[in-house]
Amino acid sequence: MKNFILLVGFILISTFGLQAQTATQIKVAGNCAMCKGHIEKAAKQAGAISADWDKVAKVLKVTFNAANTSSDKIEDAVAAAGYDTEHKVATADAYSKLDECCQYDRVAKNAVADNASCCKPGASCCTEGVACKKDMAKDSKDMTCCKKDAKCCKDGACCK
């Protein structure tokens, strides 16, 4: 009888005392050891139990309790810290606040919108790094597609 009570107690503690942990990997852009610290801190502040960013592979391995947070919330926090993830893009403002050594090349991360309207210098698509796919091949001064930090964001000329 004593063993039965211990077994039932163990099952109850295992079932209700410990909540299931989820482990996942998230691609996160970054450059250096400072990036590693910032990325892991952001993930933990979003509820990750553990976070380990690999600088070479550009992969964040996280473990979290799904009852408390989600990979989406963790990606939101990492993007808010200035780092693009595979599903979230950091705002230009968050990215600009990164230390110089942490400002990774965002060219590959620039979104290309199929149905985006072309934008003028200073428009939100310039600051968000969006390019207008339908105009990328055009070389006309009267077209104004944008790509983050491209010439068109400064003078309105079309991207080449």
ChimeraX commands (.cxc) that place a marker at each C-alpha (Angstrom):
marker #1 position 0.00,0.00,0.00 radius 0.5
marker #1 position 2.83,2.36,0.85 radius 0.5
marker #1 position 4.44,1.74,-2.55 radius 0.5
marker #1 position 1.09,2.40,-4.26 radius 0.5
marker #1 position 0.72,5.77,-2.52 radius 0.5
marker #1 position 4.29,6.70,-3.46 radius 0.5
marker #1 position 3.65,5.67,-7.07 radius 0.5
marker #1 position 0.43,7.72,-7.27 radius 0.5
marker #1 position 2.19,10.69,-5.69 radius 0.5
marker #1 position 5.05,10.42,-8.16 radius 0.5
marker #1 position 2.62,10.26,-11.10 radius 0.5
marker #1 position 0.70,13.31,-9.85 radius 0.5
marker #1 position 3.88,15.32,-9.33 radius 0.5
marker #1 position 5.20,14.26,-12.75 radius 0.5
marker #1 position 1.95,15.11,-14.47 radius 0.5
marker #1 position 0.98,18.34,-12.76 radius 0.5
marker #1 position 4.13,19.51,-11.01 radius 0.5
marker #1 position 6.35,19.64,-14.04 radius 0.5
marker #1 position 4.96,21.30,-17.10 radius 0.5
marker #1 position 6.10,20.17,-20.52 radius 0.5
marker #1 position 9.00,22.03,-22.02 radius 0.5
marker #1 position 9.26,22.79,-25.71 radius 0.5
marker #1 position 12.59,23.06,-27.51 radius 0.5
marker #1 position 13.00,24.73,-30.87 radius 0.5
marker #1 position 15.54,26.40,-33.11 radius 0.5
marker #1 position 15.12,29.87,-34.61 radius 0.5
marker #1 position 17.35,31.45,-37.25 radius 0.5
marker #1 position 18.57,34.81,-35.95 radius 0.5
marker #1 position 20.89,37.28,-37.70 radius 0.5
marker #1 position 23.83,38.66,-35.77 radius 0.5
marker #1 position 27.62,39.03,-35.78 radius 0.5
marker #1 position 29.47,38.79,-32.52 radius 0.5
marker #1 position 29.64,37.79,-28.87 radius 0.5
marker #1 position 27.73,40.94,-27.91 radius 0.5
marker #1 position 24.95,39.86,-30.28 radius 0.5
marker #1 position 24.91,36.48,-28.56 radius 0.5
marker #1 position 24.38,38.12,-25.19 radius 0.5
marker #1 position 21.64,40.45,-26.47 radius 0.5
marker #1 position 19.79,37.70,-28.36 radius 0.5
marker #1 position 19.89,35.24,-25.46 radius 0.5
marker #1 position 18.84,37.94,-22.96 radius 0.5
marker #1 position 15.86,38.93,-25.14 radius 0.5
marker #1 position 14.77,35.30,-25.47 radius 0.5
marker #1 position 14.98,34.74,-21.71 radius 0.5
marker #1 position 13.08,37.95,-20.98 radius 0.5
marker #1 position 10.34,36.63,-23.27 radius 0.5
marker #1 position 10.08,33.51,-21.14 radius 0.5
marker #1 position 12.67,31.10,-22.51 radius 0.5
marker #1 position 14.02,28.75,-19.86 radius 0.5
marker #1 position 17.27,28.39,-21.78 radius 0.5
marker #1 position 18.65,30.17,-24.82 radius 0.5
marker #1 position 21.86,29.52,-26.74 radius 0.5
marker #1 position 22.68,31.42,-29.96 radius 0.5
marker #1 position 25.31,29.92,-32.26 radius 0.5
marker #1 position 27.26,32.75,-33.94 radius 0.5
marker #1 position 28.45,30.59,-36.85 radius 0.5
marker #1 position 25.17,28.81,-37.63 radius 0.5
marker #1 position 23.06,31.90,-36.76 radius 0.5
marker #1 position 20.66,29.65,-34.86 radius 0.5
marker #1 position 19.06,30.28,-31.48 radius 0.5
marker #1 position 18.22,27.11,-29.58 radius 0.5
marker #1 position 15.56,27.77,-26.97 radius 0.5
marker #1 position 13.67,25.75,-24.43 radius 0.5
marker #1 position 10.49,27.17,-22.99 radius 0.5
marker #1 position 7.32,26.27,-21.16 radius 0.5
marker #1 position 4.49,26.51,-23.71 radius 0.5
marker #1 position 2.07,27.49,-20.95 radius 0.5
marker #1 position 4.08,30.67,-20.30 radius 0.5
marker #1 position 5.39,31.77,-23.71 radius 0.5
marker #1 position 5.74,30.73,-27.34 radius 0.5
marker #1 position 8.37,30.75,-30.06 radius 0.5
marker #1 position 6.40,33.63,-31.65 radius 0.5
marker #1 position 6.73,35.73,-28.46 radius 0.5
marker #1 position 10.41,34.89,-28.26 radius 0.5
marker #1 position 10.93,35.96,-31.89 radius 0.5
marker #1 position 9.02,39.19,-31.18 radius 0.5
marker #1 position 11.38,39.95,-28.28 radius 0.5
marker #1 position 14.49,39.15,-30.30 radius 0.5
marker #1 position 13.27,41.38,-33.16 radius 0.5
marker #1 position 12.45,44.14,-30.67 radius 0.5
marker #1 position 16.09,43.90,-29.52 radius 0.5
marker #1 position 17.15,44.67,-33.11 radius 0.5
marker #1 position 17.79,41.22,-34.58 radius 0.5
marker #1 position 15.98,39.79,-37.61 radius 0.5
marker #1 position 14.68,36.25,-37.15 radius 0.5
marker #1 position 13.40,33.82,-39.73 radius 0.5
marker #1 position 9.82,35.07,-39.21 radius 0.5
marker #1 position 10.21,38.57,-37.76 radius 0.5
marker #1 position 12.06,41.64,-39.01 radius 0.5
marker #1 position 13.46,44.12,-36.52 radius 0.5
marker #1 position 12.33,47.68,-37.02 radius 0.5
marker #1 position 14.84,50.11,-38.48 radius 0.5
marker #1 position 14.78,51.95,-35.16 radius 0.5
marker #1 position 15.62,48.81,-33.13 radius 0.5
marker #1 position 18.35,47.84,-35.59 radius 0.5
marker #1 position 19.89,51.33,-35.53 radius 0.5
marker #1 position 20.25,51.12,-31.74 radius 0.5
marker #1 position 22.56,48.10,-32.01 radius 0.5
marker #1 position 26.26,48.66,-31.36 radius 0.5
marker #1 position 28.23,49.12,-34.59 radius 0.5
marker #1 position 29.79,45.65,-34.36 radius 0.5
marker #1 position 26.32,44.16,-34.00 radius 0.5
marker #1 position 24.87,45.82,-37.10 radius 0.5
marker #1 position 24.82,42.78,-39.38 radius 0.5
marker #1 position 24.25,42.93,-43.14 radius 0.5
marker #1 position 20.50,43.15,-43.67 radius 0.5
marker #1 position 20.53,43.04,-47.49 radius 0.5
marker #1 position 19.54,39.38,-47.61 radius 0.5
marker #1 position 16.74,40.03,-45.13 radius 0.5
marker #1 position 15.08,42.83,-47.12 radius 0.5
marker #1 position 11.58,41.74,-47.94 radius 0.5
marker #1 position 10.39,41.91,-51.51 radius 0.5
marker #1 position 6.69,42.55,-51.72 radius 0.5
marker #1 position 4.84,41.26,-54.78 radius 0.5
marker #1 position 1.97,43.69,-54.47 radius 0.5
marker #1 position 3.65,46.55,-52.63 radius 0.5
marker #1 position 3.22,49.98,-54.05 radius 0.5
marker #1 position 6.43,51.76,-54.90 radius 0.5
marker #1 position 7.56,54.20,-52.31 radius 0.5
marker #1 position 9.08,57.64,-52.13 radius 0.5
marker #1 position 12.20,58.42,-50.09 radius 0.5
marker #1 position 11.41,58.40,-46.39 radius 0.5
marker #1 position 8.28,56.27,-46.84 radius 0.5
marker #1 position 7.67,53.37,-44.48 radius 0.5
marker #1 position 8.85,50.78,-47.00 radius 0.5
marker #1 position 12.24,52.50,-47.13 radius 0.5
marker #1 position 12.61,52.45,-43.38 radius 0.5
marker #1 position 11.37,48.86,-43.17 radius 0.5
marker #1 position 13.65,47.69,-45.98 radius 0.5
marker #1 position 10.97,46.63,-48.44 radius 0.5
marker #1 position 11.62,46.62,-52.18 radius 0.5
marker #1 position 8.96,46.70,-54.86 radius 0.5
marker #1 position 9.47,43.53,-56.84 radius 0.5
marker #1 position 7.61,44.71,-59.93 radius 0.5
marker #1 position 10.03,47.62,-60.36 radius 0.5
marker #1 position 13.35,46.09,-59.31 radius 0.5
marker #1 position 14.54,45.61,-62.90 radius 0.5
marker #1 position 13.44,49.04,-64.13 radius 0.5
marker #1 position 15.95,51.82,-64.52 radius 0.5
marker #1 position 13.70,54.82,-64.76 radius 0.5
marker #1 position 14.15,57.98,-62.69 radius 0.5
marker #1 position 10.38,58.39,-62.39 radius 0.5
marker #1 position 9.93,55.03,-60.65 radius 0.5
marker #1 position 10.77,54.94,-56.94 radius 0.5
marker #1 position 11.25,51.49,-55.53 radius 0.5
marker #1 position 13.06,51.16,-52.24 radius 0.5
marker #1 position 15.64,48.97,-50.66 radius 0.5
marker #1 position 16.98,49.76,-47.20 radius 0.5
marker #1 position 20.04,52.01,-47.47 radius 0.5
marker #1 position 19.79,52.02,-51.27 radius 0.5
marker #1 position 20.29,55.18,-53.29 radius 0.5
marker #1 position 16.53,55.47,-53.88 radius 0.5
marker #1 position 15.91,55.90,-50.20 radius 0.5
marker #1 position 18.05,59.03,-50.33 radius 0.5
marker #1 position 17.23,60.61,-53.69 radius 0.5
marker #1 position 14.17,58.84,-55.11 radius 0.5
marker #1 position 16.00,57.19,-58.01 radius 0.5
marker #1 position 14.92,53.68,-58.90 radius 0.5
marker #1 position 16.89,50.74,-57.58 radius 0.5
marker #1 position 19.14,49.14,-60.19 radius 0.5
marker link #1:1,2 radius 0.2
marker link #1:2,3 radius 0.2
marker link #1:3,4 radius 0.2
marker link #1:4,5 radius 0.2
marker link #1:5,6 radius 0.2
marker link #1:6,7 radius 0.2
marker link #1:7,8 radius 0.2
marker link #1:8,9 radius 0.2
marker link #1:9,10 radius 0.2
marker link #1:10,11 radius 0.2
marker link #1:11,12 radius 0.2
marker link #1:12,13 radius 0.2
marker link #1:13,14 radius 0.2
marker link #1:14,15 radius 0.2
marker link #1:15,16 radius 0.2
marker link #1:16,17 radius 0.2
marker link #1:17,18 radius 0.2
marker link #1:18,19 radius 0.2
marker link #1:19,20 radius 0.2
marker link #1:20,21 radius 0.2
marker link #1:21,22 radius 0.2
marker link #1:22,23 radius 0.2
marker link #1:23,24 radius 0.2
marker link #1:24,25 radius 0.2
marker link #1:25,26 radius 0.2
marker link #1:26,27 radius 0.2
marker link #1:27,28 radius 0.2
marker link #1:28,29 radius 0.2
marker link #1:29,30 radius 0.2
marker link #1:30,31 radius 0.2
marker link #1:31,32 radius 0.2
marker link #1:32,33 radius 0.2
marker link #1:33,34 radius 0.2
marker link #1:34,35 radius 0.2
marker link #1:35,36 radius 0.2
marker link #1:36,37 radius 0.2
marker link #1:37,38 radius 0.2
marker link #1:38,39 radius 0.2
marker link #1:39,40 radius 0.2
marker link #1:40,41 radius 0.2
marker link #1:41,42 radius 0.2
marker link #1:42,43 radius 0.2
marker link #1:43,44 radius 0.2
marker link #1:44,45 radius 0.2
marker link #1:45,46 radius 0.2
marker link #1:46,47 radius 0.2
marker link #1:47,48 radius 0.2
marker link #1:48,49 radius 0.2
marker link #1:49,50 radius 0.2
marker link #1:50,51 radius 0.2
marker link #1:51,52 radius 0.2
marker link #1:52,53 radius 0.2
marker link #1:53,54 radius 0.2
marker link #1:54,55 radius 0.2
marker link #1:55,56 radius 0.2
marker link #1:56,57 radius 0.2
marker link #1:57,58 radius 0.2
marker link #1:58,59 radius 0.2
marker link #1:59,60 radius 0.2
marker link #1:60,61 radius 0.2
marker link #1:61,62 radius 0.2
marker link #1:62,63 radius 0.2
marker link #1:63,64 radius 0.2
marker link #1:64,65 radius 0.2
marker link #1:65,66 radius 0.2
marker link #1:66,67 radius 0.2
marker link #1:67,68 radius 0.2
marker link #1:68,69 radius 0.2
marker link #1:69,70 radius 0.2
marker link #1:70,71 radius 0.2
marker link #1:71,72 radius 0.2
marker link #1:72,73 radius 0.2
marker link #1:73,74 radius 0.2
marker link #1:74,75 radius 0.2
marker link #1:75,76 radius 0.2
marker link #1:76,77 radius 0.2
marker link #1:77,78 radius 0.2
marker link #1:78,79 radius 0.2
marker link #1:79,80 radius 0.2
marker link #1:80,81 radius 0.2
marker link #1:81,82 radius 0.2
marker link #1:82,83 radius 0.2
marker link #1:83,84 radius 0.2
marker link #1:84,85 radius 0.2
marker link #1:85,86 radius 0.2
marker link #1:86,87 radius 0.2
marker link #1:87,88 radius 0.2
marker link #1:88,89 radius 0.2
marker link #1:89,90 radius 0.2
marker link #1:90,91 radius 0.2
marker link #1:91,92 radius 0.2
marker link #1:92,93 radius 0.2
marker link #1:93,94 radius 0.2
marker link #1:94,95 radius 0.2
marker link #1:95,96 radius 0.2
marker link #1:96,97 radius 0.2
marker link #1:97,98 radius 0.2
marker link #1:98,99 radius 0.2
marker link #1:99,100 radius 0.2
marker link #1:100,101 radius 0.2
marker link #1:101,102 radius 0.2
marker link #1:102,103 radius 0.2
marker link #1:103,104 radius 0.2
marker link #1:104,105 radius 0.2
marker link #1:105,106 radius 0.2
marker link #1:106,107 radius 0.2
marker link #1:107,108 radius 0.2
marker link #1:108,109 radius 0.2
marker link #1:109,110 radius 0.2
marker link #1:110,111 radius 0.2
marker link #1:111,112 radius 0.2
marker link #1:112,113 radius 0.2
marker link #1:113,114 radius 0.2
marker link #1:114,115 radius 0.2
marker link #1:115,116 radius 0.2
marker link #1:116,117 radius 0.2
marker link #1:117,118 radius 0.2
marker link #1:118,119 radius 0.2
marker link #1:119,120 radius 0.2
marker link #1:120,121 radius 0.2
marker link #1:121,122 radius 0.2
marker link #1:122,123 radius 0.2
marker link #1:123,124 radius 0.2
marker link #1:124,125 radius 0.2
marker link #1:125,126 radius 0.2
marker link #1:126,127 radius 0.2
marker link #1:127,128 radius 0.2
marker link #1:128,129 radius 0.2
marker link #1:129,130 radius 0.2
marker link #1:130,131 radius 0.2
marker link #1:131,132 radius 0.2
marker link #1:132,133 radius 0.2
marker link #1:133,134 radius 0.2
marker link #1:134,135 radius 0.2
marker link #1:135,136 radius 0.2
marker link #1:136,137 radius 0.2
marker link #1:137,138 radius 0.2
marker link #1:138,139 radius 0.2
marker link #1:139,140 radius 0.2
marker link #1:140,141 radius 0.2
marker link #1:141,142 radius 0.2
marker link #1:142,143 radius 0.2
marker link #1:143,144 radius 0.2
marker link #1:144,145 radius 0.2
marker link #1:145,146 radius 0.2
marker link #1:146,147 radius 0.2
marker link #1:147,148 radius 0.2
marker link #1:148,149 radius 0.2
marker link #1:149,150 radius 0.2
marker link #1:150,151 radius 0.2
marker link #1:151,152 radius 0.2
marker link #1:152,153 radius 0.2
marker link #1:153,154 radius 0.2
marker link #1:154,155 radius 0.2
marker link #1:155,156 radius 0.2
marker link #1:156,157 radius 0.2
marker link #1:157,158 radius 0.2
marker link #1:158,159 radius 0.2
marker link #1:159,160 radius 0.2
view
